[in-house]
Amino acid sequence: MASSLVPHLGPNNWTISSEPEVVPIPCRPLRPLEKPKPCCLHFSKLLVGPSSLPLCLHHRIKPIPALDSQAEGVPHHQRSVKSEKSLALEQWDRLTAKFAGASNIPFLLLQLPQILLNARNLLAGNKTALLAVPWLGMFTGLLGNLSLLSYFAKKRETEVVVVQTLGVISIYVVIAQLAMAEAMPIPHFTVTSIVVASGLLLNFMNYFGFLGAGIWRFWEDFITVAGLAVLPQVMWSTFVPYIPHSVLPGTTAFVLAVVAVVMARLGKLSEEGIKFVGSISGWTATLLFMWMPVSQMWTNFLNPDNIKGLSAVSMLLAMVGNGLMIPRALFIRDLMWFTGSTWASVFYGWGNLIFMYWLNSISKEFFLAATAGLYIWIGTALWRDTKVYGYSSPLTSIKELVYGI
């Protein structure tokens, strides 16, 4: 019989045995194949390998190029990391998601001080005070929130879906107050009401899987055309009467948007062109949202006496709420989200606080505390992101964010 090498317990290492030794292998009864658990949204812990990130973490941190911001993420192996780095990334992934979820609190309260202030002015018959809140600025913010709701609902970023929904509802309440004070034309308010109701219904039907693909595609085309048409018109109208009133900017943009969408649906554009058209709605939503502080600051500049109708607490909450989403947007490399959140935090929240401090509407201590808190938070987010990725400079994170590499 053949000989074999087998280990024997004791001080000696190996001896020759004339009989082969059969080592029993423990086993369990065969079971039916179990369905693998889905990743990410259902909290799977499946690892790809001993030195790889979890699939769900790859899904979350895949950099999103500027023109791909509309695309849904897919699991993708980007780099091999050591287990310590994987743990740090997982921890920062969970923490940034919690930050984005926590932004619901300031956003829930964001418009409440302004709503209460407007209500007091309406009850006192002081409708003039509501003119401090430009309806064009609120309207652009509302459209921006509604379009971003569609963007994040498609990406299944649940925490931000809640944020955008609260933003739509709270801004709509302010717009309703402006309409009651005759600070917003009633026909504009009626159309806005229809769009808001339809948008909320379609977004949530799609999020929970109750909407057909054709209807959702029509809604995406609608917000693409509407956003691209409204943006230049709102930008132009902000500076009327210093420039002549005209509907040419909005009309021109509307025609171009319709042509672009129709050509994309008929397959008449290149792959890059179709991708660009698909990203328009998200970027126009961000630009609409970014125009909101510009409109507010222009109103403050023209009518500084109306600054008393602006709530400092609302501006602080806007700064905090958008600031809480900056680390998450940076971590998952979503350029569009990062741009909108940073702009709103710095220019809408902090920018209006600068104006209020300049006009002695808030104290020096309030302003300095808000300023220090904002920039320490942004600096910490950049430092932490650089550390968990193992980079030597925050510029590397910014480069990945902008170029998606």
Secondary structure in CASP SS format (residue, H / E / C, confidence):
PFRMAT SS
TARGET T0000
AUTHOR 0000-0000-0000
METHOD secondary structure of the structure
MODEL  1
M C 1.00
A C 1.00
S C 1.00
S E 1.00
L E 1.00
V E 1.00
P E 1.00
H C 1.00
L C 1.00
G C 1.00
P C 1.00
N C 1.00
N C 1.00
W E 1.00
T E 1.00
I E 1.00
S E 1.00
S C 1.00
E C 1.00
P C 1.00
E C 1.00
V C 1.00
V C 1.00
P C 1.00
I C 1.00
P C 1.00
C C 1.00
R C 1.00
P C 1.00
L C 1.00
R C 1.00
P C 1.00
L C 1.00
E C 1.00
K C 1.00
P C 1.00
K C 1.00
P C 1.00
C C 1.00
C C 1.00
L C 1.00
H C 1.00
F C 1.00
S C 1.00
K C 1.00
L C 1.00
L E 1.00
V C 1.00
G C 1.00
P C 1.00
S C 1.00
S C 1.00
L C 1.00
P E 1.00
L H 1.00
C H 1.00
L H 1.00
H H 1.00
H H 1.00
R H 1.00
I H 1.00
K C 1.00
P C 1.00
I E 1.00
P C 1.00
A H 1.00
L H 1.00
D H 1.00
S C 1.00
Q C 1.00
A C 1.00
E C 1.00
G C 1.00
V C 1.00
P C 1.00
H C 1.00
H C 1.00
Q C 1.00
R C 1.00
S C 1.00
V C 1.00
K C 1.00
S H 1.00
E H 1.00
K H 1.00
S H 1.00
L H 1.00
A H 1.00
L H 1.00
E H 1.00
Q H 1.00
W H 1.00
D H 1.00
R H 1.00
L H 1.00
T H 1.00
A H 1.00
K H 1.00
F H 1.00
A H 1.00
G H 1.00
A H 1.00
S C 1.00
N H 1.00
I H 1.00
P H 1.00
F H 1.00
L H 1.00
L H 1.00
L H 1.00
Q C 1.00
L H 1.00
P H 1.00
Q H 1.00
I H 1.00
L H 1.00
L H 1.00
N H 1.00
A H 1.00
R H 1.00
N H 1.00
L H 1.00
L H 1.00
A C 1.00
G C 1.00
N C 1.00
K H 1.00
T H 1.00
A H 1.00
L H 1.00
L H 1.00
A H 1.00
V C 1.00
P C 1.00
W H 1.00
L H 1.00
G H 1.00
M H 1.00
F H 1.00
T H 1.00
G H 1.00
L H 1.00
L H 1.00
G H 1.00
N H 1.00
L H 1.00
S H 1.00
L H 1.00
L H 1.00
S H 1.00
Y H 1.00
F H 1.00
A H 1.00
K H 1.00
K H 1.00
R C 1.00
E C 1.00
T H 1.00
E H 1.00
V H 1.00
V H 1.00
V H 1.00
V H 1.00
Q H 1.00
T H 1.00
L H 1.00
G H 1.00
V H 1.00
I H 1.00
S H 1.00
I H 1.00
Y H 1.00
V H 1.00
V H 1.00
I H 1.00
A H 1.00
Q H 1.00
L H 1.00
A H 1.00
M H 1.00
A C 1.00
E C 1.00
A C 1.00
M C 1.00
P C 1.00
I H 1.00
P H 1.00
H H 1.00
F H 1.00
T H 1.00
V H 1.00
T H 1.00
S H 1.00
I H 1.00
V H 1.00
V H 1.00
A H 1.00
S H 1.00
G H 1.00
L H 1.00
L H 1.00
L H 1.00
N H 1.00
F H 1.00
M H 1.00
N H 1.00
Y H 1.00
F C 1.00
G C 1.00
F C 1.00
L C 1.00
G C 1.00
A H 1.00
G H 1.00
I H 1.00
W H 1.00
R H 1.00
F H 1.00
W H 1.00
E H 1.00
D H 1.00
F H 1.00
I H 1.00
T H 1.00
V H 1.00
A H 1.00
G H 1.00
L H 1.00
A H 1.00
V H 1.00
L H 1.00
P H 1.00
Q H 1.00
V H 1.00
M H 1.00
W H 1.00
S H 1.00
T H 1.00
F C 1.00
V C 1.00
P C 1.00
Y C 1.00
I C 1.00
P C 1.00
H C 1.00
S C 1.00
V C 1.00
L H 1.00
P H 1.00
G H 1.00
T H 1.00
T H 1.00
A H 1.00
F H 1.00
V H 1.00
L H 1.00
A H 1.00
V H 1.00
V H 1.00
A H 1.00
V H 1.00
V H 1.00
M H 1.00
A H 1.00
R H 1.00
L C 1.00
G C 1.00
K C 1.00
L C 1.00
S C 1.00
E H 1.00
E H 1.00
G H 1.00
I H 1.00
K H 1.00
F H 1.00
V H 1.00
G H 1.00
S H 1.00
I H 1.00
S H 1.00
G H 1.00
W H 1.00
T H 1.00
A H 1.00
T H 1.00
L H 1.00
L H 1.00
F H 1.00
M H 1.00
W H 1.00
M H 1.00
P H 1.00
V H 1.00
S H 1.00
Q H 1.00
M H 1.00
W H 1.00
T H 1.00
N H 1.00
F H 1.00
L H 1.00
N C 1.00
P H 1.00
D H 1.00
N H 1.00
I H 1.00
K H 1.00
G H 1.00
L C 1.00
S C 1.00
A H 1.00
V H 1.00
S H 1.00
M H 1.00
L H 1.00
L H 1.00
A H 1.00
M H 1.00
V H 1.00
G H 1.00
N H 1.00
G H 1.00
L H 1.00
M H 1.00
I H 1.00
P H 1.00
R H 1.00
A H 1.00
L H 1.00
F H 1.00
I C 1.00
R C 1.00
D E 1.00
L H 1.00
M H 1.00
W H 1.00
F H 1.00
T H 1.00
G H 1.00
S H 1.00
T H 1.00
W H 1.00
A H 1.00
S H 1.00
V H 1.00
F H 1.00
Y H 1.00
G H 1.00
W H 1.00
G H 1.00
N H 1.00
L H 1.00
I H 1.00
F H 1.00
M H 1.00
Y H 1.00
W H 1.00
L C 1.00
N C 1.00
S C 1.00
I C 1.00
S C 1.00
K H 1.00
E H 1.00
F H 1.00
F H 1.00
L H 1.00
A H 1.00
A H 1.00
T H 1.00
A H 1.00
G H 1.00
L H 1.00
Y H 1.00
I H 1.00
W H 1.00
I H 1.00
G H 1.00
T H 1.00
A H 1.00
L H 1.00
W H 1.00
R H 1.00
D H 1.00
T H 1.00
K H 1.00
V H 1.00
Y H 1.00
G C 1.00
Y C 1.00
S C 1.00
S C 1.00
P H 1.00
L H 1.00
T H 1.00
S H 1.00
I H 1.00
K H 1.00
E H 1.00
L H 1.00
V H 1.00
Y H 1.00
G C 1.00
I C 1.00
END
